[in-house]
């Protein structure tokens, strides 16, 4: 149920924000919201997923809402189905430190379960706290249950995670510690107020405010390759043609896709899905939707797929090379006929959706191997953007470091010349994402102690992985320097190195390899079958 509607006498000039939550997060929001009474009209909707979307959709026909606030899987679900600006509640490094400290007081063996949330390196926290930590990521509720069951079977004694993960943990007989803090809720509410206070009609529609915010998070860099990328984004954005973005993990493929959407004339929403993170049966239902009674367990009234959800907007298909062949055929028909047929339906629905796809893999090689349809490849690759790896943007590293120190820590870059030089020599297999996460970790350590500058010795203590290999490893084999950036480049040695570094944790190993957990699992299954 939601909290009572605010009285009409409330200040109409204030932004209207709806928070959407279930379980533990609801109570935390209730504690923090009163602090913002003078700055926004904030209402709690204590529902999740499809129920929340239905209620919000009905209310928007007669009421105004300027921004939403939600966390974890709920935020991802709402963002893909509603056009309103959304401020996600995201755990910070400090949140993780505090949650791990609380968990340690309960039991020594700790599992962390999150919904694709970027948090600082778990190895750093293991060294700092001397903790046994296992990390799992989930996409769906079923994934979350599986993560909890897997951790429980491996001897984990306490779970740190999102509200859904904590609920499942307690159902499985494990104590839970909520990952979010009051500060992370405050940050999300501040962001929602910013999104909800755009001038004039922008505030009602919400779209322009969101697009301005995303333009502010621009593609940084003075390197000639990045200048060319920005030129292509500006050139392609107004056009309706499909765009294929290629680049290694962490180079900013989704950011480019969002910039293309922000620069377009489309009034619909930006909808993203990772084709390699969901099983084939679920992916078909999520992409194309299904009609009432299409299969056992189908939701009454059917389900609107993400293609329809992106009507008059942009559909971003990440890891398109992982799309199973039968779904490639269906997607090709959508692109050619401009209509989508739900699973179990007989009448197609006309659509106007721009498709932007991205791939870690060389799709041309997949085509030659017969693993990707040639006609679909040429449909998707009408316009192409290739993103350079960070190791080829040596002169941009100082700029990016300064930007993220300011953004994440509100401090100027504290790096000593020697520390900066070491970072410029690093090969950055995780590219900009790796750099950003490293800066977040350094900010946490830096703020905990007072220093004149961040020395090379401190950098080695706080980021030991930077010193695991020689500084001149640019010439090392790619499967060891970059730990492979696509399934085509996965080798037994690269996978073995990644699993060793991750202490056998497949989710962390997949992240290091730059592929989804599903991709790594499929590769391992294929290797096992080949040896049989």
C-alpha positions as CSV (number, residue, x, y, z in Angstrom):
1,X,0.0,0.0,0.0
2,X,1.1,3.6,-0.5
3,X,1.1,6.4,2.0
4,X,-1.8,8.8,1.9
5,X,-1.9,11.4,-0.9
6,X,-0.5,14.7,0.2
7,X,-3.0,17.5,0.7
8,X,-3.7,19.9,-2.1
9,X,-2.7,22.8,0.1
10,X,0.9,21.7,-0.1
11,X,3.2,24.1,-2.0
12,X,2.5,23.5,-5.7
13,X,5.9,24.9,-6.6
14,X,7.8,22.0,-5.0
15,X,8.8,19.0,-7.1
16,X,6.6,15.9,-6.6
17,X,8.7,12.8,-5.9
18,X,7.4,9.2,-5.5
19,X,9.6,6.7,-3.8
20,X,9.0,3.1,-4.8
21,X,10.1,0.3,-2.4
22,X,9.3,-2.9,-0.6
23,X,10.7,-4.6,2.5
24,X,13.6,-3.1,4.5
25,X,14.1,0.0,2.2
26,X,10.6,1.3,3.0
27,X,11.5,1.9,6.6
28,X,14.8,3.5,5.8
29,X,13.0,5.9,3.4
30,X,10.3,6.7,6.0
31,X,13.1,7.8,8.4
32,X,14.8,10.1,5.9
33,X,11.9,11.7,3.9
34,X,10.9,14.1,6.7
35,X,14.3,15.9,6.3
36,X,13.1,17.0,2.8
37,X,9.6,18.3,3.8
38,X,10.5,21.9,2.9
39,X,12.1,21.1,-0.4
40,X,9.8,18.5,-2.1
41,X,6.5,16.7,-1.9
42,X,7.6,13.2,-1.3
43,X,5.2,10.2,-1.3
44,X,6.0,6.6,-0.6
45,X,4.5,3.9,-2.9
46,X,5.1,0.6,-1.1
47,X,4.9,-1.7,-4.1
48,X,7.4,-3.3,-6.4
49,X,7.9,-4.3,-10.0
50,X,4.7,-4.9,-12.1
51,X,2.3,-3.7,-9.3
52,X,4.2,-0.5,-9.0
53,X,4.2,0.1,-12.7
54,X,0.5,-0.4,-12.9
55,X,-0.3,1.9,-10.0
56,X,2.0,4.6,-11.2
57,X,0.7,4.4,-14.8
58,X,-2.9,4.8,-13.5
59,X,-2.0,7.7,-11.3
60,X,-0.1,9.6,-14.0
61,X,-3.3,9.9,-16.0
62,X,-4.6,12.3,-13.3
63,X,-1.6,13.4,-11.2
64,X,1.8,14.9,-11.7
65,X,5.0,13.3,-10.7
66,X,8.4,14.9,-11.4
67,X,10.8,12.0,-10.5
68,X,10.9,8.6,-9.0
69,X,13.3,7.1,-6.4
70,X,13.9,3.3,-6.1
71,X,16.7,0.9,-5.4
72,X,18.3,-2.3,-6.8
73,X,16.2,-4.5,-9.1
74,X,13.1,-2.4,-8.5
75,X,14.9,0.7,-10.0
76,X,16.1,-1.3,-13.0
77,X,12.6,-2.6,-13.6
78,X,10.9,0.8,-13.3
79,X,13.5,2.5,-15.5
80,X,12.9,0.1,-18.4
81,X,9.1,0.6,-18.2
82,X,8.4,4.2,-17.2
83,X,9.4,7.4,-19.0
84,X,9.7,9.4,-15.7
85,X,13.2,10.5,-14.5
86,X,14.5,8.0,-11.9
87,X,17.1,8.6,-9.2
88,X,18.5,5.2,-8.1
89,X,19.4,4.5,-4.5
90,X,23.0,3.3,-4.9
91,X,25.3,1.8,-2.3
92,X,28.5,3.7,-1.8
93,X,31.8,2.3,-0.6
94,X,31.1,3.7,2.8
95,X,27.8,1.8,2.9
96,X,29.6,-1.4,2.1
97,X,32.2,-0.8,4.8
98,X,29.6,-0.2,7.4
99,X,27.4,-3.1,6.3
100,X,30.4,-5.5,6.4
101,X,31.4,-4.3,9.8
102,X,27.9,-5.0,11.1
103,X,27.9,-8.4,9.4
104,X,31.2,-9.3,10.9
105,X,29.8,-8.8,14.4
106,X,27.2,-11.5,13.5
107,X,29.4,-14.1,11.8
108,X,32.8,-14.3,10.0
109,X,31.7,-15.8,6.7
110,X,29.9,-13.1,4.7
111,X,28.1,-13.2,1.4
112,X,27.2,-10.0,-0.5
113,X,24.3,-10.1,-2.9
114,X,23.5,-7.1,-5.2
115,X,21.6,-6.3,-8.3
116,X,24.3,-5.3,-10.8
117,X,25.5,-2.5,-8.4
118,X,28.9,-1.1,-8.9
119,X,30.7,-1.1,-5.6
120,X,34.5,-0.9,-4.9
121,X,36.7,-3.9,-5.2
122,X,35.8,-6.6,-2.8
123,X,39.5,-7.7,-2.6
124,X,40.3,-4.3,-1.0
125,X,37.7,-4.8,1.7
126,X,38.8,-8.4,2.3
127,X,42.4,-7.2,2.9
128,X,41.2,-4.2,5.0
129,X,38.7,-6.2,7.2
130,X,40.3,-9.7,7.0
131,X,36.9,-11.1,6.0
132,X,35.8,-14.1,4.1
133,X,33.5,-12.5,1.5
134,X,31.7,-14.1,-1.4
135,X,29.9,-11.8,-3.9
136,X,27.0,-12.6,-6.1
137,X,25.0,-10.5,-8.6
138,X,21.4,-11.1,-9.7
139,X,19.1,-9.9,-12.4
140,X,15.8,-11.5,-11.6
141,X,14.1,-12.6,-8.3
142,X,14.8,-16.2,-9.3
143,X,18.5,-15.3,-9.7
144,X,18.5,-13.7,-6.2
145,X,17.0,-16.9,-4.6
146,X,19.6,-19.0,-6.4
147,X,22.4,-16.7,-5.2
148,X,21.3,-17.1,-1.6
149,X,20.9,-20.9,-1.9
150,X,24.4,-21.2,-3.5
151,X,26.0,-19.1,-0.7
152,X,24.1,-21.0,2.0
153,X,25.3,-24.3,0.6
154,X,28.9,-23.0,0.5
155,X,28.8,-22.2,4.2
156,X,28.1,-18.5,4.2
157,X,26.7,-17.5,7.6
158,X,25.4,-13.9,7.0
159,X,24.2,-12.0,3.9
160,X,24.8,-8.3,3.1
161,X,22.6,-7.0,0.3
162,X,19.6,-5.3,-1.1
163,X,16.1,-5.5,0.5
164,X,15.1,-8.4,-1.8
165,X,18.3,-10.3,-1.0
166,X,17.8,-9.8,2.7
167,X,14.2,-11.1,2.5
168,X,15.3,-14.2,0.7
169,X,18.2,-14.7,3.1
170,X,16.0,-14.7,6.1
171,X,13.6,-17.1,4.4
172,X,16.6,-19.4,4.0
173,X,17.5,-19.1,7.7
174,X,20.4,-16.7,7.3
175,X,20.7,-13.3,9.1
176,X,20.8,-10.3,6.8
177,X,22.3,-6.8,6.8
178,X,20.9,-4.1,4.5
179,X,23.5,-2.6,2.2
180,X,21.9,0.8,1.9
181,X,22.4,3.6,4.4
182,X,20.5,6.8,5.2
183,X,23.2,8.7,3.3
184,X,22.6,6.8,0.1
185,X,18.9,7.5,0.4
186,X,19.6,11.2,1.0
187,X,21.8,11.3,-2.1
188,X,19.1,9.7,-4.2
189,X,16.5,12.2,-2.9
190,X,18.8,15.1,-3.7
191,X,19.3,13.7,-7.2
192,X,15.5,13.4,-7.6
193,X,14.9,17.0,-6.5
194,X,17.5,18.1,-9.1
195,X,15.7,16.0,-11.8
196,X,12.3,17.3,-10.7
197,X,13.1,21.0,-10.7
198,X,13.8,21.6,-14.4
199,X,12.1,24.8,-15.6
200,X,8.7,25.1,-17.3
201,X,7.3,22.2,-19.3
202,X,10.5,20.2,-18.9
203,X,9.4,19.4,-15.3
204,X,6.1,18.0,-16.4
205,X,7.4,15.7,-19.0
206,X,10.7,15.0,-17.2
207,X,12.5,14.0,-20.4
208,X,14.5,17.1,-21.0
209,X,15.8,17.2,-17.4
210,X,17.0,13.7,-17.8
211,X,18.6,14.3,-21.1
212,X,20.4,17.4,-19.8
213,X,21.7,15.4,-16.8
214,X,23.0,12.7,-19.2
215,X,24.6,15.3,-21.5
216,X,26.4,16.6,-18.4
217,X,28.0,13.2,-17.9
218,X,29.7,13.6,-21.3
219,X,32.2,11.4,-23.1
220,X,35.3,12.9,-21.6
221,X,38.6,13.0,-23.3
222,X,40.8,15.1,-25.6
223,X,42.3,12.1,-27.5
224,X,41.6,12.3,-31.2
225,X,39.8,9.0,-31.1
226,X,37.3,10.3,-28.5
227,X,36.9,13.5,-30.5
228,X,35.9,11.4,-33.4
229,X,33.4,9.4,-31.3
230,X,31.8,12.6,-30.1
231,X,31.5,13.8,-33.7
232,X,29.8,10.6,-34.7
233,X,27.4,10.7,-31.8
234,X,26.4,14.3,-32.8
235,X,26.1,13.3,-36.4
236,X,24.1,10.1,-35.9
237,X,21.8,11.2,-33.0
238,X,19.1,12.9,-35.1
239,X,18.8,10.1,-37.6
240,X,16.6,7.0,-37.3
241,X,19.1,4.4,-38.5
242,X,20.2,1.5,-36.3
243,X,23.7,2.0,-34.6
244,X,26.2,-0.7,-33.7
245,X,28.6,0.2,-31.0
246,X,31.7,-1.9,-30.5
247,X,34.3,-1.7,-27.7
248,X,35.8,-3.5,-24.8
249,X,34.1,-3.8,-21.4
250,X,34.0,-0.5,-19.5
251,X,34.6,1.8,-22.5
252,X,31.2,3.4,-22.2
253,X,29.0,1.7,-24.8
254,X,25.7,2.3,-22.8
255,X,26.7,5.9,-22.2
256,X,27.2,6.4,-26.0
257,X,23.7,4.8,-26.5
258,X,22.2,7.2,-24.0
259,X,23.9,10.2,-25.7
260,X,22.4,9.1,-29.0
261,X,19.0,8.9,-27.5
262,X,19.4,12.3,-25.7
263,X,20.4,14.0,-28.9
264,X,17.5,12.5,-30.9
265,X,14.0,14.0,-31.5
266,X,12.4,10.9,-29.9
267,X,10.0,11.6,-27.0
268,X,9.8,8.0,-25.8
269,X,12.0,6.3,-23.2
270,X,15.5,4.8,-23.3
271,X,15.1,1.0,-22.6
272,X,18.2,-1.2,-22.1
273,X,18.7,-4.9,-21.8
274,X,21.7,-7.2,-21.6
275,X,21.2,-10.0,-24.0
276,X,23.8,-12.2,-22.3
277,X,22.5,-11.9,-18.8
278,X,19.1,-13.6,-19.2
279,X,18.2,-17.2,-20.3
280,X,16.7,-17.6,-23.8
281,X,13.2,-18.4,-22.6
282,X,13.1,-15.3,-20.3
283,X,14.8,-13.1,-22.8
284,X,12.1,-13.9,-25.4
285,X,9.3,-12.9,-23.0
286,X,11.2,-9.8,-21.9
287,X,11.9,-8.5,-25.4
288,X,8.8,-9.5,-27.3
289,X,6.2,-9.8,-24.4
290,X,3.5,-12.4,-24.3
291,X,-0.3,-12.5,-24.5
292,X,-2.8,-13.7,-21.9
293,X,-2.5,-17.5,-21.5
294,X,0.6,-17.8,-23.7
295,X,2.1,-20.4,-21.4
296,X,1.7,-21.9,-17.9
297,X,2.3,-19.3,-15.3
298,X,1.8,-16.4,-17.7
299,X,0.5,-13.2,-16.1
300,X,-3.2,-12.5,-16.5
301,X,-3.6,-9.8,-19.2
302,X,-0.3,-10.6,-20.8
303,X,3.0,-8.7,-20.6
304,X,4.3,-5.8,-22.5
305,X,7.8,-6.5,-23.9
306,X,10.7,-4.1,-23.9
307,X,10.4,-3.5,-27.6
308,X,6.9,-2.1,-27.1
309,X,8.0,-0.3,-24.0
310,X,10.5,1.6,-26.1
311,X,7.8,2.9,-28.4
312,X,8.9,6.3,-29.9
313,X,12.1,5.9,-28.0
314,X,15.4,3.9,-28.1
315,X,16.0,0.2,-27.4
316,X,19.5,-0.6,-26.4
317,X,20.6,-4.2,-26.9
318,X,23.8,-4.8,-25.0
319,X,25.9,-7.9,-25.8
320,X,23.9,-8.5,-28.9
321,X,26.3,-11.2,-29.9
322,X,24.8,-13.4,-27.2
323,X,21.3,-13.2,-28.7
324,X,20.3,-16.8,-29.5
325,X,19.7,-17.6,-33.2
326,X,15.9,-18.0,-32.9
327,X,15.6,-14.6,-31.3
328,X,17.9,-13.1,-34.0
329,X,15.4,-14.2,-36.6
330,X,12.5,-12.6,-34.6
331,X,14.5,-9.4,-34.1
332,X,15.3,-9.2,-37.8
333,X,11.6,-9.3,-38.6
334,X,10.9,-6.5,-36.1
335,X,13.5,-4.3,-37.8
336,X,12.2,-5.1,-41.3
337,X,8.5,-5.0,-40.7
338,X,8.4,-2.4,-37.9
339,X,6.1,-4.5,-35.9
340,X,6.3,-6.9,-33.0
341,X,4.4,-10.1,-32.3
342,X,4.0,-11.1,-28.7
343,X,4.5,-14.7,-27.7
344,X,1.2,-16.5,-28.1
345,X,-0.4,-13.7,-30.0
346,X,-1.7,-13.7,-33.6
347,X,-2.0,-9.9,-34.3
348,X,1.3,-7.9,-34.4
349,X,1.7,-4.5,-32.9
350,X,3.1,-1.6,-35.0
351,X,6.1,0.0,-33.4
352,X,8.4,3.1,-34.0
353,X,11.6,2.2,-32.1
354,X,15.2,3.1,-32.8
355,X,17.5,0.2,-32.1
356,X,21.1,0.7,-30.8
357,X,23.1,-2.5,-30.3
358,X,26.5,-3.0,-28.6
359,X,28.9,-5.9,-28.6
360,X,32.2,-6.9,-26.9
361,X,32.6,-9.5,-29.6
362,X,33.5,-9.0,-33.3
363,X,30.1,-9.7,-34.9
364,X,31.8,-10.1,-38.3
365,X,33.7,-13.1,-36.9
366,X,30.5,-14.6,-35.5
367,X,28.9,-14.2,-38.9
368,X,31.7,-16.0,-40.6
369,X,31.4,-18.8,-37.9
370,X,27.7,-19.1,-38.6
371,X,26.8,-17.9,-35.1
372,X,25.2,-14.6,-36.0
373,X,22.8,-13.9,-38.9
374,X,24.5,-12.0,-41.7
375,X,21.4,-10.2,-42.7
376,X,20.8,-9.1,-39.1
377,X,24.4,-7.9,-38.8
378,X,24.0,-5.6,-41.8
379,X,20.7,-4.3,-40.5
380,X,22.3,-3.5,-37.1
381,X,25.5,-2.0,-38.5
382,X,23.9,0.7,-40.7
383,X,25.8,3.2,-38.6
384,X,28.9,2.2,-36.6
385,X,30.8,3.6,-33.6
386,X,34.0,2.0,-32.3
387,X,35.1,3.0,-28.8
388,X,38.9,3.0,-28.1
389,X,40.3,1.2,-25.1
390,X,41.7,3.4,-22.3
391,X,45.2,2.0,-22.7
392,X,45.2,3.8,-26.1
393,X,44.2,7.1,-24.5
394,X,47.2,7.6,-22.4
395,X,46.9,11.4,-22.3
396,X,43.2,11.2,-21.1
397,X,43.9,9.3,-17.9
398,X,44.9,12.4,-15.9
399,X,41.8,14.2,-17.1
400,X,39.5,11.2,-16.1
401,X,41.2,10.8,-12.7
402,X,40.7,14.5,-11.9
403,X,37.0,14.3,-13.0
404,X,36.2,11.3,-10.9
405,X,38.0,12.5,-7.8
406,X,35.9,15.6,-8.0
407,X,32.7,13.7,-8.8
408,X,33.0,10.9,-6.3
409,X,35.0,12.6,-3.5
410,X,34.5,16.3,-4.1
411,X,38.2,16.7,-3.9
412,X,40.9,17.7,-6.4
413,X,43.2,14.9,-7.5
414,X,45.5,14.1,-4.6
415,X,47.9,12.0,-6.7
416,X,51.6,12.5,-6.4
417,X,53.5,12.6,-9.7
418,X,54.8,9.1,-9.1
419,X,51.4,7.7,-8.4
420,X,49.9,9.4,-11.5
421,X,52.7,8.0,-13.6
422,X,52.0,4.5,-12.3
423,X,48.3,4.9,-13.2
424,X,49.2,6.1,-16.7
425,X,51.3,3.0,-17.2
426,X,48.5,0.6,-16.2
427,X,46.8,-1.2,-19.1
428,X,43.3,-0.7,-17.6
429,X,41.7,-4.0,-18.8
430,X,38.4,-2.7,-17.3
431,X,38.8,0.6,-19.0
432,X,36.9,3.7,-17.7
433,X,34.7,1.6,-15.4
434,X,37.8,0.1,-13.7
435,X,39.3,3.6,-13.4
436,X,36.1,5.0,-11.9
437,X,35.8,2.2,-9.3
438,X,39.4,2.6,-8.4
439,X,39.0,6.3,-7.7
440,X,35.9,5.6,-5.5
441,X,38.1,3.2,-3.4
442,X,40.9,5.7,-3.2
443,X,38.5,8.4,-2.1
444,X,37.3,6.2,0.8
445,X,40.9,5.6,2.0
446,X,41.9,9.2,1.4
447,X,39.1,10.7,3.4
448,X,39.8,8.3,6.3
449,X,43.3,9.8,6.8
450,X,44.9,13.2,6.3
451,X,47.7,13.4,3.7
452,X,49.5,16.0,1.7
453,X,49.4,13.9,-1.4
454,X,48.7,10.3,-2.4
455,X,52.1,8.6,-2.7
456,X,53.1,5.6,-4.7
457,X,53.5,3.6,-1.5
458,X,49.9,4.4,-0.5
459,X,48.7,3.5,-4.0
460,X,50.3,0.1,-3.8
461,X,48.8,-0.5,-0.4
462,X,45.3,0.6,-1.4
463,X,45.3,-0.8,-4.9
464,X,47.7,-3.8,-5.0
465,X,46.3,-5.2,-8.2
466,X,48.0,-2.3,-10.1
467,X,51.3,-3.8,-9.1
468,X,50.5,-7.5,-9.9
469,X,52.2,-7.3,-13.3
470,X,55.1,-5.3,-14.7
471,X,54.4,-1.7,-15.8
472,X,55.4,-2.6,-19.4
473,X,52.9,-5.3,-19.7
474,X,51.4,-3.6,-22.8
475,X,53.3,-6.2,-24.8
476,X,52.0,-9.1,-22.8
477,X,49.5,-11.6,-24.4
478,X,46.0,-10.1,-24.4
479,X,44.5,-13.1,-22.5
480,X,46.7,-12.1,-19.6
481,X,47.0,-8.3,-19.9
482,X,43.3,-7.8,-20.5
483,X,42.0,-11.1,-19.3
484,X,40.1,-11.3,-22.6
485,X,37.4,-8.9,-23.6
486,X,35.0,-11.2,-25.4
487,X,33.9,-14.8,-25.5
488,X,35.9,-15.2,-28.7
489,X,39.1,-14.3,-26.8
490,X,38.4,-16.5,-23.8
491,X,41.1,-19.1,-23.3
492,X,41.6,-21.7,-20.7
493,X,44.6,-19.8,-19.2
494,X,42.6,-16.5,-19.1
495,X,39.7,-18.2,-17.3
496,X,42.0,-20.0,-14.9
497,X,43.8,-16.7,-14.0
498,X,40.4,-14.9,-13.5
499,X,39.0,-17.7,-11.4
500,X,42.1,-17.9,-9.3
501,X,42.1,-14.1,-8.7
502,X,38.4,-14.3,-7.8
503,X,38.9,-17.2,-5.4
504,X,36.6,-19.4,-7.6
505,X,33.8,-16.8,-7.7
506,X,32.4,-17.0,-11.2
507,X,30.5,-13.7,-11.0
508,X,33.7,-11.8,-10.2
509,X,35.7,-13.8,-12.7
510,X,33.2,-13.0,-15.4
511,X,33.5,-9.3,-14.5
512,X,37.2,-9.4,-14.7
513,X,37.0,-11.1,-18.1
514,X,34.6,-8.5,-19.4
515,X,31.8,-10.9,-20.1
516,X,28.5,-11.7,-18.4
517,X,28.3,-14.6,-15.9
518,X,26.0,-16.4,-18.5
519,X,28.7,-16.1,-21.2
520,X,31.3,-17.5,-18.9
521,X,29.0,-20.4,-17.9
522,X,28.3,-21.2,-21.5
523,X,32.0,-21.2,-22.3
524,X,32.7,-23.5,-19.4
525,X,29.9,-25.8,-20.5
526,X,31.2,-25.9,-24.0
527,X,34.7,-26.8,-22.8
528,X,33.4,-29.5,-20.6
529,X,31.4,-31.0,-23.5
530,X,34.5,-30.9,-25.7
531,X,36.5,-32.8,-23.1
532,X,33.8,-35.4,-22.7
